[in-house]
């Protein structure tokens, strides 16, 4: 595996790192920066994932969106969403032109996941999407499961048996508040991706417990959509949203790598 720094985009304003396998790559993965975090991802999650999938023959480009990390800001007159779509397309163009790939996946965490989802909708070169903690919608079963969890946690706390390892700030005190994609936007995108037989992989951690708390919820929240065997899920309720602990990152990286190799794209020849 080798890594190299690259500049691309309309004004060479985007900065990224390509992790390239030792053999010929047939499948590519582009990781889109999450929120205000740079291309390494939270606690270097993207770096670890890119290097791991390179061992399986997948070439990966992880890059900073404009104004984040090492990428400069252009398209200042455009709304953020339109600017992001142009930059994701530039990343797709760059990786596609450098390698003869049989398939390309877009992926990311949180806002990066939803940017990947939107980017995949408008580009037929994208054959798969990997989303970590994207949008989720409460279903009838969510309520009683959430109540059961809260009651169990309060009971343990009363007994002195529960103390969170990480104390999360209340939403009102956060510097940045992210609004997830609404259902009336996500449903048409999902239908369009499935219509062209693109594969969609969801990953949910404990960080999304306030909206997603059971593996069957994914199908329930899109009950009228035929997944056609193209939608997969990894539900990892023991993991934190940003995987602070190294063991959690390793678990997530291995799970996603297995999905990419087995389900999302053709395995590259080494």
QUIHUJO-V178795 format. One record per backbone hydrogen bond with DSSP energy under -0.5 kcal/mol. CO is the residue of the C=O (numbers start at 0). NH is the residue of the N-H. If there is no record, write none. Layout:
[[CO;NH] [CO;NH]]
This chain:
[[1;19] [3;17] [5;15] [7;13] [8;11] [12;71] [13;7] [14;63] [15;5] [16;18] [16;61] [17;3] [17;19] [18;59] [19;1] [25;101] [25;102] [26;58] [27;104] [28;60] [29;31] [29;106] [30;62] [31;108] [32;34] [33;36] [37;40] [39;45] [39;46] [40;43] [41;44] [43;47] [44;48] [45;49] [46;50] [47;51] [48;52] [49;53] [50;54] [51;54] [52;55] [52;57] [53;56] [55;267] [56;25] [56;26] [58;28] [59;18] [59;61] [60;30] [61;16] [62;32] [64;67] [67;70] [70;66] [71;73] [74;77] [78;82] [79;83] [80;84] [81;85] [82;86] [83;87] [84;88] [85;89] [86;90] [87;91] [88;92] [89;93] [90;94] [91;95] [92;96] [93;97] [94;98] [98;100] [102;27] [103;126] [103;127] [104;29] [105;129] [106;31] [107;131] [108;111] [109;113] [110;114] [111;115] [112;116] [113;117] [114;118] [115;119] [116;120] [117;121] [119;122] [122;125] [124;103] [124;126] [126;198] [127;105] [128;130] [128;200] [129;107] [129;131] [130;132] [130;202] [131;109] [138;141] [138;142] [139;143] [140;144] [141;145] [142;146] [143;147] [144;148] [145;149] [146;150] [147;151] [148;152] [149;153] [150;154] [151;155] [152;156] [153;157] [154;158] [155;160] [155;161] [156;159] [165;167] [169;172] [170;173] [175;177] [177;179] [181;184] [181;185] [182;186] [184;188] [185;189] [186;190] [187;191] [188;192] [189;193] [190;194] [191;195] [192;197] [193;196] [198;128] [199;201] [199;231] [200;130] [201;233] [202;132] [203;235] [204;207] [205;208] [207;210] [207;211] [213;216] [214;217] [215;219] [216;220] [217;221] [218;221] [219;222] [221;224] [224;226] [226;229] [229;199] [231;201] [233;203] [233;235] [235;205] [235;238] [238;205] [239;242] [244;248] [245;249] [246;250] [247;251] [248;252] [249;253] [250;254] [251;255] [252;256] [253;257] [254;258] [255;259] [256;260] [257;261] [258;262] [258;263] [259;264]]
